[in-house]
Amino acid sequence: MTRAYGVLNDDPAMAQDVKRIAIYLRAKRSWFVVDKEGVIRYARVTDPRGVVPNDEILEVLGKLK
């Protein structure tokens, strides 16, 4: 799924450094809202420490009701 959604950290350069191997082939921090038909209505990818405000996601969810 991470490849399908385009959020896989698959940079081979990350595997060359033993200390960085823990983040190789891992999902990027991301949020998705998918409706009943399977359409992505919201997508957000942030840096590893990034946060998305709850109200941003709740607004999208509210529109789906």
Buried (B, 14 or more C-beta within 10 A) or exposed (E): EBEEBEBBBEEEEBEEEEEEEEBBBBEBBBBBBEEEEEEEEBBBBEEEEEEBEEEEBEEBEEEEE
